[in-house]
Amino acid sequence: MIYAERPSPPALAGVVTRFWCLEATPIRQFEKILPMPLTHVIVNLSAPYAIFDRRGTGRIVPDVFVSGMQSEYLVIESPDPIRHIGFELSPTGLGALVPGAPRTAAGQVLDAGQLIPGLAGLAVVVRDLTDPEAALDAIESYLEALVLHPVEAAVTAAVETLATHTERPIGEIAQRLGVSHRGLIASFSHATGMTPKRFAQLVRFHHLIDAVHARAGEPGWAELAVGAGYYDQPHVIRQFRRFSGWTPTEYYRLVAEHGPDAARFVPLDQVPTQASA
């Protein structure tokens, strides 16, 4: 496997969280990607990816694609070998690049070349580069040259609050920021593509996943649930099923053999349908 990663440069702080370049052999033919409170943009340098709906029907993904803020898991078939370059955007990052795009991309996997200006041309350049660091340099320079659009201060503050205090009521956050409850929900949804409530649920879900993989052995779900902000075990199970399609125990059994690297990208032997997800 070849993997290179770098953090966002200061000029893109708050917009891009990281860049990476990957060349690897898939662990399994298929992969379930758990929903994350982030947006990902991929320049695929291999054979096409395929994405599958809940009925198991697949479609080919464009070579340059954006996966917007997702509130449900995705199932993909990766090419062999996997070879791509990508960058990860903060919850408000896509909107800073293209205002209005977060709502368009929410819950979708779209042609990024049609959504983000100039990206299709950059992809042509990157495909001719053999050095991973040179390819990352090219993408970083491209993004630094784009005009960044301001994000409402109240939205930025709400994202930061919910990232660490998922239980904080939205109305309370709005009052502290001096904006209306309804207005904050509307602004937040426009800037991220997701309501603040759903964003908080996703962040809490990932806090739990991080806690599961931070300790050795079978998790103590009740203790971990309280630490992640869930009020009881049925609450955990409902949220886990919503975001992963599995119970916590089923998830742990599937991921345990592959380790923490599979925590959010779970290898599968077959495409799950709605009945078997």
N, C-alpha and C positions, 0 to 999 in steps of 0.2 A: 504494500500500500504506500502511496505517496500522498502526503498531506502537508499543506502549508497554511498557516493562519496568521492574520495580523489584526490588531485592534483598529478602531476608527482613529483617523488623524484628528487633531484639534479642530480643524476647519469643518469637520463633519460630525462633531460631538453633538449628541442629542438626535441625530438623524440616522447614522449608520452605527451599528454596534460592533460589527466585525466583518472581515473579508476572509474567504478561504478558497483553496484549490484542492481538488480531490481526484485521485485516480486509484481505483480499487476494484476487486472482484466482489460481487454481491454475496452476502452470507446465505441468503435464500432468494428464490426467484421473485418473491413479493415482499412488500414491507407496509406495515401500518404506521402512518405518521400521526402522532397524537396532536391535537390542536394546541397551538401556542399563541401567546399574546404578542406576537411579533410577525413581521412580513418578511418573506424570503424571495430573492430574485436569483434565478439560475441561468447561466449561459452553458447549455449542454454541448459538449464537444464529442459525444459518442452517438450511438444509435438512439432513436427516440425513446422517451419514457412513455408509459401508458398509465392512465388513471382510471379507477373503476368505481362505479356507483354502487348503491346498496343492493341492487339486483345482480351485481357481478358483471355488468356490461362495461367494457373498456373503451377508451378513446385515446388517440395519440395526443401528446402534449406538444405545443410548439417548442422549437429548439431554445428560444429565449423566453422564459416564462416567469410570471410573478404569482406566488401563492399568497393571497391576501390574508388578513386576520381570519382564522378559521375557528368556528365554534363546534365543529364535529371532526372526527378523525378522517384522514384520507388513506386510501389504499392504492399503492403504485406498483408497477412492474419496472424494475430498473434495468437499464442496458447492461450488457456484459462485454467489455468492462465499463464500470462507471467512470466517467471522465468529465468533470465540469468545474466551473468557477462560479462562485456565488457571493452574495453579500446579504447581510441581515439588517433589516431596518427596525428602528425603535417603534413603539406603538404609534407614534405620531410622525414617523419618518417618511412614509409614502406621501402623506399629505403635504409635508414640507417640500417634497420634490414636485408633486403634481396635485394641487388643491382639487378636492373632489374625488380623487382616485381611490381613497380608502373605501368609500361606500361602493364604488364600482367593483372593486376587487374583493370585498368582504365575502367569505365563503366560496370564493372562486379560484380557479387556476387559469390564468389568462395569458395571452400573448403580450409579453412585456415590451416588445418592440413597438407595439401600437399604443401603449399606455405611457411609456416614459420616453421623452424626446431624445433622439440620437442613440438610443441603446442598440437598435438593430445594426446600425453602422459600426458601433464599437464591437459588437459580437463578431463581425467579419474580420476585424483587425486581430482580435484576441485568438481566433482560431488558427492564425498563422504563427503564433508565438509558441515556442517549445519550452521556454523557461517559465516555470510557475511564478516566480517573483516578478518577472517582466509583465506577465498577464495581470497580476494583482496591481502592479504599478499603473497599468493602462486603465483599469477600472477605477482605481482611486483618483487618478488625474481627471478622468471623465466626470466623476461625481463632484469633485472639487470645483469644476468649471461651471456646473449648473447653478442657476439662480435659485436660492433657497427661499421659500415663502415662510413668513412668520406663523407660528402656532399660538393660539390664544393662551395667555399666561394662566388663566383659570384651568384650562385643559391640561397643560403641562403640570401644574400643581396637583390636580386631581389624579393624574397618572402616577406621579411620584408618591402620593399618599396611599393609593390603593395597592401599589407594588409592595408595600411593607405592612399595611393595615387593611387587610381585605375585609375585615368585619365592620369597618367604619361606614355608617349610614351615608348614603349619597346626599340626603338633605342636610346632614350636619356638615359635610364637606362644602356644599354650596353656600351654606350660611357663613362659614368661616372665610370663604373666599369673596363674599359680598356679591354673589350672583344668585339668580333664582334656581330652584331645584329643576324645573322643567328646562330652563335655559342651559344649565350645565349638561343635562342629558343630551340635548340637541347638539350642543357644541362638541361634546365628547364623541358622539356618534359620527358626526361629520368629519372630525379630525382623525379618528381611528378606524371607523367602519364597524364599531362595536359599542353597545351600551356600557356604561360604567359598571352596572351590575354583572353583566356577563364577563367583562374584563376581570373583575374581582374574583369571580368564580374560577376562571381559568388560572389566574395567578395562584389562588389557594390550592388548586389541583396540582400545580407544578411544585409548590412548596412541599406538598405531601410526597410527590415522586422523589424529590431531592432527598427528603428525610429517609425514605425507604432505602435508597442506595448509599446513604451515608453510614449505614451500620451493617455489620456482618450478620448473616443468619436470617432466619424467618422473622419478618417484621411483627412487632406488637402493634396491631392496627389501632386498637383503642387509644393507646398512648400517642401514637403518631398523629391520629386524627385530631385530637385535642390540641396538640402542638401546632398543627397546620391551620387551625381555626374552625374546624367542624364541630358541631355541637353534640352529635352522637353518631353511632356506627351506621344506622340506616341512612343518615345524611351523606356519609362517605360513599356508601354503596350506590346511592342514586346518582351522585355526581360522577363517580367513577364510570358507571355504565353510560352516562350521558356522553362523556368525553372520550372513552376508550372502547366501549362496547363490551367490556369485561367487568367482572367483580374484581376487587383488589387482589383476592387470592389467585384468581385465574391469571391476572396480569403478572403477578410475581412469579408464578410457576413458568410462564412463557419466557419471561425476560431473564430469569436467574441464570440460565445456562450461557447467556451471551454477555452478561456483565453490564455495567453502567452505560457503556456506549450505546446499548440498545434501549435505554430507558424511554426515549421519545420516538425512536425509529425501530419498531419491533419487527424482526424478521418473521416471515410467514411462508409456509409451504404451498398455500393455496389462497385464493381470494375468498374472504368471508362474505356471505350474503347476509341480508338483514336478520334472517332467522338464526344464523350461526355466529354473528359478529361478536 
